[in-house]
Amino acid sequence: MVKRRKPVAALLLSLLPGLGQIYNGQLTKGLAFVLFDLLFPVIFGLTGLALNLSGLMIMLVVATTFVVYRMADGYIVAKRLKDYELKAINKWYVYLFYTLSLVGIRLFLDAPTSTGIQTFKIPTPSMVPTLLQGDRVVAQLNAYNKTLIDYGDIVVFNSPEGGIWTFRVVGLPLDSIEIIDGKVSVNGQLNEVKEGARYLSDGQEVIEFEEQLQNNKRIKTVRFKSNSFPDARTMAKKLIPENEYFLMGDNRDNAFDSRFIGTIKKEDILGRVIYSYWGNTSDRINIDFRLQ
């Protein structure tokens, strides 16, 4: 049976990689397109290009260009096929089977697993001044496949309260940790703190501190001048269990962290926050949180 191809239909079907080409009778090209679509994020994950903002931008540009190319290809080829002889693949159930199969494969090979990264939006001010509410960040999911979790790492984890949360590691397995008047003591040694800038937040005076962790990494934390949160400023000494970590927000008086939800198991730590790609202001773009 001879039936003309509809260019608009081919264009729209090409939103799904390869389907527009199959509609046009180009089975080999269609399968090549879907293979590229599935392997593309895996390649980026293996090369590690997505571990910095420039690599992520390249990934997005290539992905967008590929979508535009295959849609244009589907439209142009369909427009040229004036007397098209229908093939066995030009059946509605073939299109449906192809669509369902591709959706199933994508669910199995989800983007975070393929690329090794996942994006998050910071919903609360609990990590101020390092992470601001509204920051869009990238987390490396395989960050601890070959390296150990260390003091100062900002991690994403499955919270016992539900959802994925973000806090900083301040205590490692088998450490003893105590909080005395807002200061963190690890294994009997107080983290050194130096007072910095002061400013108002929601009508309250906030003090910024530079804090030195047990591995000498220096971070910035904030506390309110008035002691409005006594439960957050004192914690009796406790031993961190094996394979668990004590996490705290940099906004020490406004973080529902391990002081309240307990230590976090290693298996619940999903990865490490590595950089930002967007925020409420332009200066929040491309911050390397591995250095913060």
Secondary structure, DSSP 8 states (H G I E B T S, - for coil): -B----HHHHHHHTTSTTHHHHHTT-HHHHHHHHHHHHHHHHHHHHHTGGGSHHHHHHHHHHHHHHHHHHHHHHHHHHHH-SS-B--TT-SHHHHHHHHHHHHHHHHHT-HHHHHSEEEEE--SSTTTTTS-TT-EEEEETTTTSSS---TT-EEEEE-TTSSEEEEEEEE-TT-EEEEETTEEEETTEE-EEEEEEEEEETTEEEEEEEEE-TTS-EEEEEEESS---HHHH-EEEEE--TTEEEEE-SBTTS---HHHH--EEGGGEEEEEEEEEE-SSGGGSS-BTT--
